């Protein structure tokens, strides 16, 4: 990188940071108070405090709304049953779901049979040539809900995943709530890792693409770019350009699954930078709470 490019990059980061700060309309302090004086720089202390304080946290903060929508774009017909189960598992909220099928193989499965039990479900079938960003925009256009969550078809979402995201929306005042710290299963047999520990309950410049929960009253007419790689990062950057903040909630209720056909194809060694291997049976790292 040239010196000029380095200066431009620094100015861009400074501008984005200013935008995030200007865009704040809430405060995470009250949420952190629930967990006591736990120190983020001491991982075991932080893990213990946040895991034992989950029930107090949920009692103290109600979701920002009683309803929400899920948009799930899938090019994997063989994952459709799991994607439906992720939605059906959600608790506390009335969920509308929009599935955007984006692969010719969906013609070979009984989509309607999988949807039995979901009260409000819409299926939009688009050609495989349509980008992921365009598919997501089609899903957003199909629902009038204020809060819309982007679910990935190959990840796992716990029962309180979406209601907990809406809790954070209630006090953070952010345009997008998601996870900066989160769990991931890598390898076969899978090993569980915690990615980027210590970034919970904080305003942040990055969120995992499978965890975006959007407040459309705050982001306005923002849409995803017409691309299939990096559309989530570009959406977050667009938020920051408008001075709309993004907020990282708790680390629970979500597991990213790294398999051989992930859209984001990077070597495991690169993916694991900043990760810490954890024991999924350890009380501080129980994902499903």
Backbone as numpy.savetxt, mean C-alpha at the origin, in Angstrom:
# Nx Ny Nz CAx CAy CAz Cx Cy Cz
27.05 10.50 -12.66 26.21 11.69 -12.66 27.09 12.94 -12.66
26.82 13.89 -13.57 27.59 15.12 -13.62 27.27 16.00 -12.43
28.14 17.00 -12.20 27.91 17.93 -11.09 26.59 18.68 -11.28
26.32 19.07 -12.53 25.07 19.77 -12.81 23.87 18.89 -12.50
23.94 17.62 -12.92 22.82 16.71 -12.65 22.65 16.47 -11.16
23.78 16.43 -10.44 23.70 16.23 -8.99 23.02 17.42 -8.32
23.35 18.62 -8.75 22.71 19.83 -8.19 21.21 19.82 -8.48
20.86 19.47 -9.72 19.44 19.42 -10.09 18.70 18.39 -9.25
19.33 17.22 -9.04 18.70 16.18 -8.23 18.48 16.66 -6.79
19.48 17.36 -6.25 19.34 17.87 -4.88 18.22 18.90 -4.79
18.14 19.78 -5.77 17.06 20.78 -5.78 15.70 20.11 -5.89
15.63 19.05 -6.71 14.37 18.34 -6.86 13.93 17.70 -5.55
14.91 17.08 -4.83 14.58 16.46 -3.55 14.16 17.51 -2.53
14.82 18.67 -2.55 14.46 19.74 -1.61 13.06 20.25 -1.90
12.75 20.38 -3.18 11.41 20.85 -3.55 10.34 19.84 -3.11
10.62 18.55 -3.34 9.67 17.51 -2.95 9.47 17.51 -1.44
10.57 17.67 -0.69 10.46 17.68 0.76 9.64 18.86 1.24
9.85 20.04 0.62 9.06 21.21 0.98 7.59 20.97 0.69
7.33 20.34 -0.47 5.94 20.04 -0.81 5.28 19.13 0.19
6.04 18.12 0.64 5.46 17.20 1.63 5.12 17.93 2.91
6.01 18.83 3.33 5.78 19.53 4.59 4.61 20.50 4.48
4.56 21.21 3.34 3.44 22.13 3.14 2.13 21.36 3.10
2.16 20.16 2.51 0.94 19.40 2.33 0.39 18.76 3.58
1.12 18.77 4.66 0.63 18.13 5.88 -0.59 18.86 6.44
-1.59 18.08 6.76 -2.79 18.65 7.38 -3.16 17.84 8.62
-2.20 17.13 9.17 -2.48 16.29 10.32 -1.24 16.11 11.17
-1.30 15.15 12.07 -0.21 14.96 13.00 -0.22 13.51 13.47
0.95 12.87 13.42 1.06 11.49 13.87 1.36 11.39 15.36
1.56 12.53 16.02 1.96 12.51 17.42 1.00 11.76 18.32
-0.30 11.97 18.11 -1.29 11.31 18.96 -1.24 9.80 18.79
-1.00 9.35 17.56 -0.91 7.90 17.32 0.32 7.34 18.02
1.44 8.03 17.93 2.66 7.55 18.57 2.54 7.52 20.08
1.74 8.44 20.63 1.55 8.47 22.09 0.96 7.16 22.61
0.17 6.51 21.77 -0.46 5.25 22.18 0.59 4.19 22.49
1.71 4.26 21.79 2.75 3.24 21.93 3.79 3.60 22.98
3.59 4.69 23.68 4.51 5.06 24.76 5.78 5.69 24.26
6.86 5.46 24.98 8.14 6.11 24.68 9.09 5.19 23.91
8.57 4.28 23.12 9.42 3.35 22.38 10.36 4.11 21.44
11.58 3.64 21.36 12.63 4.27 20.57 12.78 3.54 19.24
12.56 4.24 18.13 12.68 3.62 16.81 14.09 3.08 16.55
15.08 3.71 17.15 16.46 3.28 16.90 16.80 1.98 17.61
15.91 1.48 18.45 16.09 0.19 19.12 15.02 -0.76 18.60
15.35 -1.51 17.56 14.34 -2.31 16.85 13.53 -3.24 17.73
14.15 -3.94 18.67 13.39 -4.88 19.49 12.42 -4.15 20.41
12.83 -3.01 20.94 11.94 -2.21 21.80 10.77 -1.67 20.99
11.07 -1.15 19.81 10.02 -0.60 18.95 9.05 -1.69 18.51
9.56 -2.86 18.12 8.69 -3.95 17.68 7.77 -4.40 18.80
8.30 -4.50 20.01 7.48 -4.94 21.15 6.38 -3.91 21.46
6.74 -2.64 21.51 5.77 -1.60 21.87 4.66 -1.48 20.83
5.03 -1.49 19.56 4.01 -1.32 18.52 3.12 -2.56 18.38
3.69 -3.73 18.63 2.88 -4.95 18.51 1.91 -5.10 19.68
2.33 -4.74 20.87 1.43 -4.88 22.03 0.43 -3.74 22.12
0.67 -2.65 21.37 -0.23 -1.51 21.45 -1.26 -1.44 20.35
-1.34 -2.47 19.51 -2.26 -2.42 18.37 -3.71 -2.25 18.80
-4.14 -3.00 19.80 -5.55 -2.90 20.23 -5.86 -1.52 20.80
-4.93 -0.95 21.56 -5.13 0.41 22.09 -5.22 1.41 20.94
-4.38 1.23 19.96 -4.37 2.13 18.80 -5.70 2.08 18.06
-6.20 0.88 17.83 -7.46 0.75 17.10 -8.63 1.31 17.90
-8.57 1.18 19.22 -9.63 1.73 20.06 -9.59 3.26 20.06
-8.40 3.82 19.95 -8.24 5.27 20.04 -8.59 5.99 18.74
-8.47 5.29 17.61 -8.67 5.95 16.31 -9.65 5.15 15.46
-10.69 5.81 15.02 -11.67 5.18 14.15 -11.26 5.40 12.70
-11.63 4.49 11.80 -11.37 4.72 10.38 -12.01 6.02 9.91
-11.40 6.67 8.95 -11.89 7.95 8.45 -13.21 7.83 7.70
-13.59 6.63 7.31 -14.85 6.40 6.61 -15.30 4.98 6.87
-16.59 4.74 6.64 -17.14 3.39 6.84 -17.11 2.57 5.56
-16.80 3.24 4.44 -16.77 2.55 3.14 -15.48 2.90 2.41
-15.08 2.02 1.53 -13.89 2.25 0.71 -13.98 1.35 -0.51
-13.15 1.65 -1.49 -13.08 0.83 -2.70 -11.69 0.23 -2.83
-11.64 -0.93 -3.45 -10.39 -1.59 -3.79 -10.33 -1.72 -5.31
-9.21 -1.32 -5.89 -8.97 -1.54 -7.31 -7.82 -2.52 -7.43
-8.07 -3.63 -8.12 -7.05 -4.66 -8.30 -6.93 -4.98 -9.79
-5.76 -4.74 -10.34 -5.48 -5.07 -11.73 -4.72 -6.40 -11.76
-5.17 -7.30 -12.60 -4.52 -8.62 -12.62 -4.24 -9.10 -14.04
-2.99 -9.56 -14.23 -2.60 -10.27 -15.44 -2.34 -11.74 -15.13
-2.81 -12.19 -13.97 -2.53 -13.57 -13.52 -3.86 -14.26 -13.19
-4.49 -14.90 -14.15 -5.74 -15.60 -13.87 -5.61 -16.61 -12.74
-4.44 -17.22 -12.63 -4.22 -18.24 -11.59 -4.14 -17.63 -10.19
-4.05 -16.30 -10.08 -4.02 -15.63 -8.78 -5.37 -15.00 -8.42
-6.36 -15.14 -9.28 -7.60 -14.41 -9.09 -8.31 -14.81 -7.80
-8.33 -16.10 -7.48 -8.99 -16.55 -6.25 -8.33 -15.93 -5.02
-7.00 -15.84 -5.02 -6.30 -15.22 -3.91 -6.61 -13.73 -3.82
-6.71 -13.07 -4.97 -7.03 -11.64 -4.99 -8.42 -11.39 -4.42
-9.38 -12.23 -4.79 -10.74 -12.10 -4.25 -10.73 -12.33 -2.74
-9.96 -13.32 -2.28 -9.88 -13.62 -0.85 -9.32 -12.45 -0.06
-8.37 -11.72 -0.63 -7.82 -10.54 0.04 -8.90 -9.50 0.31
-9.80 -9.33 -0.65 -10.88 -8.36 -0.48 -11.92 -8.88 0.51
-12.30 -10.14 0.35 -13.34 -10.72 1.22 -12.90 -10.74 2.67
-11.62 -10.75 2.91 -11.07 -10.83 4.27 -11.18 -9.51 5.03
-11.38 -8.40 4.35 -11.34 -7.10 5.01 -12.48 -6.93 6.01
-12.14 -6.40 7.18 -13.10 -6.23 8.28 -13.38 -4.75 8.52
-14.46 -4.50 9.21 -14.87 -3.18 9.73 -15.48 -2.26 8.68
-15.22 -2.48 7.40 -15.66 -1.56 6.36 -16.58 -2.25 5.36
-17.42 -1.46 4.69 -18.15 -1.94 3.53 -17.26 -1.69 2.31
-16.93 -2.75 1.59 -15.95 -2.67 0.51 -16.62 -2.82 -0.85
-16.30 -1.90 -1.74 -16.60 -2.05 -3.16 -15.30 -2.43 -3.85
-15.36 -3.38 -4.76 -14.13 -3.80 -5.43 -14.29 -3.72 -6.94
-13.24 -3.22 -7.59 -13.19 -3.19 -9.05 -11.99 -4.02 -9.47
-12.27 -5.15 -10.13 -11.20 -5.97 -10.69 -11.03 -5.59 -12.16
-9.81 -5.27 -12.53 -9.50 -5.01 -13.93 -8.69 -6.18 -14.44
-9.31 -7.02 -15.24 -8.63 -8.20 -15.78 -7.90 -7.78 -17.06
-6.65 -8.19 -17.17 -5.76 -7.64 -18.19 -4.94 -8.75 -18.83
-5.63 -9.89 -19.09 -4.93 -11.04 -19.65 -5.96 -11.94 -20.35
-5.66 -12.46 -21.54 -6.65 -13.29 -22.25 -7.01 -14.56 -21.50
-6.16 -15.01 -20.56 -6.44 -16.23 -19.82 -7.66 -16.14 -18.93
-8.15 -14.92 -18.65 -9.35 -14.80 -17.81 -10.59 -15.35 -18.52
-10.52 -15.50 -19.83 -11.64 -16.09 -20.56 -11.80 -17.56 -20.23
-10.77 -18.16 -19.64 -10.79 -19.60 -19.36 -11.20 -19.94 -17.93
-11.47 -18.92 -17.11 -11.90 -19.20 -15.74 -13.27 -18.60 -15.49
-13.96 -19.15 -14.51 -15.31 -18.69 -14.17 -15.18 -17.54 -13.17
-15.03 -16.34 -13.69 -14.82 -15.16 -12.85 -16.00 -14.94 -11.91
-17.21 -15.07 -12.42 -18.40 -14.83 -11.59 -18.47 -15.78 -10.40
-18.04 -17.01 -10.58 -18.06 -17.96 -9.48 -17.15 -17.51 -8.35
-16.01 -16.96 -8.69 -15.07 -16.48 -7.67 -15.65 -15.29 -6.91
-16.50 -14.51 -7.56 -17.00 -13.28 -6.94 -18.20 -13.51 -6.02
-18.70 -14.70 -5.97 -19.84 -15.01 -5.09 -19.43 -14.71 -3.65
-20.25 -13.93 -2.97 -19.94 -13.56 -1.59 -19.45 -12.14 -1.45
-18.98 -11.54 -2.55 -18.61 -10.13 -2.50 -19.84 -9.29 -2.84
-20.26 -8.41 -1.94 -21.52 -7.69 -2.16 -21.49 -6.73 -3.33
-20.38 -6.05 -3.56 -20.30 -5.06 -4.63 -19.01 -5.26 -5.41
-19.12 -5.87 -6.56 -17.93 -6.16 -7.36 -18.20 -5.83 -8.83
-17.24 -5.17 -9.43 -17.29 -4.83 -10.85 -16.06 -5.42 -11.53
-16.23 -5.97 -12.71 -15.11 -6.51 -13.47 -15.01 -5.74 -14.78
-13.83 -5.21 -15.05 -13.54 -4.52 -16.30 -12.47 -5.33 -17.03
-12.78 -5.78 -18.22 -11.83 -6.57 -18.99 -11.17 -5.69 -20.04
-9.84 -5.57 -19.97 -9.09 -4.74 -20.91 -8.03 -5.59 -21.60
-7.67 -5.23 -22.81 -6.66 -6.00 -23.55 -5.31 -5.99 -22.82
-4.52 -7.01 -23.05 -3.23 -7.15 -22.41 -2.28 -6.03 -22.81
-2.57 -5.36 -23.91 -1.72 -4.26 -24.38 -1.91 -2.98 -23.57
-2.98 -2.89 -22.79 -3.23 -1.69 -21.98 -2.28 -1.69 -20.79
-1.67 -0.57 -20.51 -0.67 -0.49 -19.44 -1.32 -0.62 -18.08
-0.50 -0.95 -17.08 -0.98 -1.04 -15.70 -1.53 0.29 -15.23
-0.83 1.38 -15.56 -1.33 2.69 -15.15 -2.70 3.00 -15.72
-2.89 2.71 -17.01 -4.19 2.95 -17.64 -5.27 2.06 -17.04
-4.91 0.82 -16.70 -5.87 -0.09 -16.06 -6.29 0.46 -14.68
-5.34 0.96 -13.93 -5.65 1.53 -12.62 -6.57 2.75 -12.77
-6.32 3.57 -13.76 -7.18 4.73 -13.98 -8.60 4.31 -14.35
-8.72 3.23 -15.13 -10.05 2.72 -15.46 -10.77 2.23 -14.21
-10.02 1.59 -13.31 -10.62 1.15 -12.06 -11.05 2.31 -11.19
-10.24 3.35 -11.11 -10.59 4.54 -10.33 -11.85 5.20 -10.89
-11.94 5.24 -12.21 -13.10 5.87 -12.84 -14.39 5.10 -12.60
-14.28 3.84 -12.24 -15.46 2.98 -12.07 -16.06 3.06 -10.67
-15.43 3.80 -9.76 -15.97 3.91 -8.41 -16.05 5.37 -7.99
-17.05 5.67 -7.19 -17.20 7.02 -6.67 -16.74 7.16 -5.24
-16.12 6.13 -4.67 -15.67 6.19 -3.29 -14.54 7.20 -3.12
-14.54 7.85 -1.97 -13.48 8.81 -1.66 -12.14 8.11 -1.45
-12.15 7.03 -0.68 -10.92 6.31 -0.37 -10.81 5.07 -1.26
-9.71 4.99 -1.99 -9.52 3.88 -2.92 -8.16 3.25 -2.66
-8.15 1.93 -2.46 -6.92 1.19 -2.21 -6.50 0.44 -3.46
-5.22 0.48 -3.74 -4.63 -0.32 -4.82 -4.14 -1.63 -4.23
-4.77 -2.74 -4.60 -4.35 -4.07 -4.16 -3.60 -4.74 -5.31
-2.49 -5.37 -5.00 -1.80 -6.20 -5.99 -2.28 -7.64 -5.86
-2.37 -8.34 -6.99 -2.98 -9.67 -6.96 -2.08 -10.73 -6.36
-0.77 -10.45 -6.25 0.15 -11.48 -5.76 0.64 -11.25 -4.34
0.08 -10.26 -3.64 0.46 -10.00 -2.25 -0.65 -10.46 -1.31
-0.38 -10.37 0.00 -1.35 -10.82 1.00 -1.76 -9.62 1.86
-3.08 -9.49 2.08 -3.65 -8.38 2.84 -4.48 -8.95 3.99
-4.15 -8.54 5.22 -4.84 -9.02 6.40 -6.20 -8.37 6.59
-6.96 -8.91 7.54 -8.34 -8.48 7.75 -8.46 -7.00 8.10
-7.50 -6.45 8.84 -7.57 -5.05 9.27 -6.69 -4.14 8.44
-6.17 -4.66 7.33 -5.27 -3.85 6.51 -5.91 -2.53 6.11
-7.09 -2.59 5.48 -7.69 -1.39 4.93 -8.27 -0.49 6.01
-8.90 -1.07 7.03 -9.45 -0.23 8.10 -8.33 0.48 8.85
-7.18 -0.17 9.02 -6.04 0.49 9.68 -5.48 1.62 8.81
-5.47 1.43 7.49 -5.03 2.51 6.61 -5.96 3.71 6.73
-7.26 3.44 6.85 -8.21 4.55 7.00 -8.11 5.20 8.37
-7.66 4.47 9.37 -7.38 5.09 10.67 -6.30 6.16 10.49
-5.24 5.79 9.78 -4.16 6.74 9.56 -4.64 7.94 8.74
-5.51 7.68 7.79 -6.08 8.80 7.02 -6.81 9.77 7.93
-7.40 9.26 9.00 -8.19 10.10 9.89 -7.39 11.16 10.62
-6.12 10.89 10.91 -5.33 11.87 11.66 -4.14 12.44 10.88
-3.71 11.76 9.81 -2.48 12.19 9.12 -2.72 13.34 8.14
-3.93 13.43 7.61 -4.20 14.49 6.64 -3.43 14.33 5.35
-3.11 13.10 4.98 -2.29 12.84 3.79 -3.16 12.51 2.59
-2.58 12.71 1.41 -3.28 12.33 0.20 -3.22 10.83 -0.05
-2.12 10.21 0.38 -1.95 8.77 0.23 -1.36 8.21 1.51
-1.96 7.16 2.00 -1.43 6.40 3.14 -0.98 5.04 2.61
0.16 4.57 3.09 0.66 3.27 2.69 1.66 2.76 3.69
2.58 1.96 3.23 3.60 1.39 4.12 4.99 1.63 3.54
5.84 2.23 4.36 7.26 2.32 4.05 7.98 1.13 4.68
7.66 0.83 5.93 8.14 -0.39 6.57 7.09 -1.48 6.34
7.53 -2.64 5.82 6.55 -3.71 5.57 7.28 -5.04 5.45
6.50 -6.11 5.52 7.06 -7.46 5.47 7.04 -7.99 4.03
8.02 -8.85 3.75 8.09 -9.48 2.43 8.56 -10.92 2.58
7.97 -11.80 1.81 8.41 -13.20 1.74 9.22 -13.39 0.47
10.44 -13.89 0.65 11.37 -14.02 -0.47 11.91 -15.44 -0.52
11.93 -16.02 -1.71 12.54 -17.33 -1.88 11.55 -18.47 -1.78
12.03 -19.67 -2.04 11.22 -20.88 -1.98 12.07 -22.00 -1.36
11.78 -22.39 -0.10 10.70 -21.90 0.75 10.94 -20.44 1.17
9.85 -19.70 1.41 10.01 -18.27 1.68 10.65 -17.97 3.03
11.46 -16.93 3.02 12.01 -16.36 4.25 11.37 -14.99 4.41
10.93 -14.68 5.62 10.27 -13.39 5.84 11.28 -12.32 6.25
11.13 -11.17 5.63 11.97 -10.02 5.91 11.11 -8.82 6.27
11.68 -7.93 7.07 11.08 -6.63 7.31 11.89 -5.62 6.50
11.21 -4.98 5.57 11.89 -4.00 4.73 11.83 -2.62 5.38
12.95 -1.94 5.39 13.05 -0.55 5.85 12.44 -0.33 7.24
12.91 -1.05 8.25 12.33 -0.89 9.59 12.50 0.53 10.12
11.55 0.91 10.99 11.63 2.21 11.65 10.96 3.35 10.93
10.22 3.06 9.84 9.56 4.13 9.08 8.04 4.09 9.24
7.58 3.72 10.41 6.13 3.69 10.65 5.66 5.01 11.24
4.38 5.31 10.99 3.73 6.50 11.56 4.57 7.75 11.28
4.91 7.95 10.01 5.73 9.10 9.64 5.42 9.54 8.22
5.61 10.83 7.95 5.48 11.34 6.60 6.73 10.94 5.84
6.55 10.45 4.63 7.66 9.82 3.92 7.58 10.12 2.44
8.71 9.94 1.76 8.76 10.21 0.32 8.49 8.97 -0.51
8.37 7.80 0.13 8.18 6.56 -0.63 7.25 5.61 0.12
6.48 4.87 -0.65 5.56 3.88 -0.10 5.58 2.66 -1.02
5.37 1.49 -0.45 5.29 0.28 -1.27 4.10 0.37 -2.22
4.33 0.05 -3.49 3.30 0.22 -4.50 2.02 -0.55 -4.24
2.13 -1.71 -3.58 0.93 -2.50 -3.30 0.15 -2.04 -2.11
0.57 -0.92 -1.47 -0.08 -0.47 -0.24 -0.71 0.92 -0.35
-0.85 1.44 -1.54 -1.37 2.80 -1.68 -2.87 2.85 -1.40
-3.26 3.70 -0.46 -4.67 3.96 -0.17 -4.87 5.46 -0.36
-5.62 5.83 -1.36 -5.68 7.20 -1.87 -6.93 7.90 -1.36
-6.75 9.15 -0.90 -7.87 10.02 -0.56 -8.10 10.94 -1.76
-9.14 10.68 -2.52 -9.33 11.41 -3.77 -9.76 12.85 -3.55
-10.26 13.17 -2.36 -10.56 14.57 -2.07 -9.28 15.39 -1.94
-8.20 14.74 -1.56 -6.93 15.44 -1.38 -6.05 15.43 -2.63
-6.08 14.33 -3.37 -5.21 14.27 -4.56 -5.88 14.89 -5.77
-7.17 15.15 -5.71 -7.85 15.80 -6.82 -7.89 14.93 -8.06
-7.52 15.53 -9.20 -7.64 14.82 -10.48 -6.38 14.07 -10.86
-5.49 13.83 -9.93 -4.27 13.08 -10.24 -4.61 11.69 -10.76
-3.86 11.27 -11.76 -4.05 9.94 -12.34 -2.69 9.25 -12.44
-2.74 7.95 -12.66 -1.51 7.19 -12.85 -0.98 7.42 -14.27
0.34 7.42 -14.39 0.94 7.54 -15.72 0.62 6.30 -16.55
0.62 6.48 -17.86 0.28 5.41 -18.80 1.51 4.53 -19.04
1.96 3.87 -17.97 3.13 2.99 -18.02 2.81 1.75 -17.20
3.63 0.72 -17.35 3.42 -0.52 -16.61 4.46 -0.75 -15.52
5.53 0.02 -15.51 6.56 -0.07 -14.48 6.76 1.32 -13.88
6.72 1.41 -12.55 6.98 2.68 -11.89 5.80 3.61 -11.81
4.60 3.13 -12.17 3.42 4.00 -12.12 3.10 4.45 -10.70
3.41 3.61 -9.70 3.15 3.98 -8.30 4.10 5.07 -7.84
5.39 4.94 -8.18 6.36 5.98 -7.79 6.04 7.31 -8.45
5.63 7.27 -9.72 5.28 8.50 -10.41 4.06 9.16 -9.79
3.10 8.35 -9.33 1.91 8.91 -8.70 2.29 9.65 -7.41
3.18 9.05 -6.63 3.62 9.69 -5.39 4.37 10.98 -5.70
5.23 10.95 -6.72 5.95 12.17 -7.10 4.97 13.27 -7.51
3.92 12.89 -8.22 2.92 13.88 -8.63 2.23 14.49 -7.42
1.97 13.67 -6.41 1.40 14.19 -5.17 2.31 15.25 -4.56
3.59 14.95 -4.49 4.54 15.86 -3.86 4.68 17.16 -4.65
4.61 17.06 -5.97 4.68 18.29 -6.78 3.52 19.22 -6.47
2.39 18.65 -6.07 1.22 19.45 -5.72 1.19 19.83 -4.24
2.22 19.42 -3.49 2.22 19.72 -2.07 1.29 18.83 -1.27
0.99 17.64 -1.81 0.14 16.67 -1.12 1.04 15.66 -0.42
0.88 15.49 0.89 1.78 14.62 1.64 1.40 13.15 1.51
2.39 12.30 1.76 2.20 10.85 1.79 2.69 10.33 3.14
1.95 9.36 3.68 2.15 8.96 5.07 2.31 7.46 5.18
3.30 7.03 5.95 3.53 5.61 6.21 2.85 5.21 7.51
1.94 4.25 7.43 1.22 3.77 8.62 2.01 2.63 9.26
1.32 1.73 9.96 1.98 0.62 10.65 2.51 -0.41 9.65
3.27 -1.38 10.15 3.89 -2.40 9.29 3.05 -3.67 9.17
1.92 -3.73 9.85 1.16 -4.98 9.95 0.15 -5.13 8.79
-0.39 -6.35 8.68 -1.52 -6.58 7.79 -1.19 -6.70 6.32
0.09 -6.78 5.97 0.46 -6.85 4.56 1.77 -7.61 4.42
1.82 -8.49 3.42 3.06 -9.20 3.08 3.24 -9.15 1.57
4.35 -8.60 1.16 4.69 -8.63 -0.26 5.30 -9.98 -0.57
4.84 -10.60 -1.64 5.33 -11.92 -2.02 6.21 -11.81 -3.25
7.46 -12.17 -3.09 8.40 -12.13 -4.20 8.44 -13.50 -4.87
7.92 -13.57 -6.07 7.89 -14.82 -6.82 8.59 -14.61 -8.16
8.54 -15.62 -8.99 9.24 -15.53 -10.26 8.59 -14.65 -11.30
7.31 -14.24 -11.09 6.63 -13.45 -12.11 6.17 -12.10 -11.60
6.91 -11.51 -10.66 6.57 -10.18 -10.19 6.75 -9.15 -11.30
5.87 -8.14 -11.29 5.99 -7.06 -12.27 7.32 -6.33 -12.12
7.74 -6.10 -10.86 9.01 -5.45 -10.59 10.06 -6.54 -10.47
10.75 -6.80 -11.56 11.71 -7.90 -11.60 13.11 -7.38 -11.30
13.56 -7.56 -10.07 14.91 -7.19 -9.66 15.54 -8.39 -8.96
16.86 -8.51 -9.01 17.51 -9.63 -8.31 17.23 -9.57 -6.81
17.14 -10.75 -6.18 16.87 -10.79 -4.74 17.90 -9.99 -3.95
19.16 -10.04 -4.37 20.20 -9.32 -3.64 19.92 -7.82 -3.61
19.39 -7.30 -4.71 19.05 -5.88 -4.75 17.80 -5.60 -3.93
16.83 -6.47 -4.03 15.59 -6.29 -3.29 15.83 -6.30 -1.78
16.78 -7.09 -1.32 17.00 -7.29 0.11 17.85 -6.22 0.76
18.31 -5.26 0.00 19.05 -4.14 0.60 18.11 -3.38 1.54
18.53 -3.18 2.77 17.69 -2.51 3.76 16.70 -3.41 4.45
16.80 -4.73 4.22 15.88 -5.69 4.83 16.52 -6.37 6.04
15.67 -6.81 6.96 16.11 -7.57 8.12 15.30 -8.85 8.18
15.97 -10.00 8.23 15.25 -11.27 8.35 14.59 -11.35 9.72
13.33 -11.82 9.76 12.59 -11.91 11.02 11.95 -13.27 11.14
11.62 -13.63 12.37 10.89 -14.86 12.65 9.40 -14.53 12.65
8.63 -15.04 11.66 7.21 -14.67 11.58 6.38 -15.14 12.76
6.93 -16.05 13.60 6.20 -16.48 14.79 6.53 -15.64 16.01
7.51 -14.74 15.88 7.88 -13.86 16.99 6.73 -12.89 17.27
6.35 -12.69 18.55 5.22 -11.80 18.86 5.35 -10.40 18.25
6.57 -9.87 18.16 6.75 -8.55 17.61 6.59 -8.47 16.10
6.53 -9.64 15.44 6.45 -9.65 13.98 5.28 -10.48 13.47
4.27 -10.67 14.28 3.05 -11.34 13.82 2.31 -10.36 12.91
2.13 -10.75 11.67 1.56 -9.83 10.68 0.06 -9.71 10.82
-0.62 -10.81 11.05 -2.09 -10.83 11.06 -2.59 -10.48 12.46
-3.01 -9.23 12.64 -3.45 -8.76 13.96 -4.84 -8.21 13.89
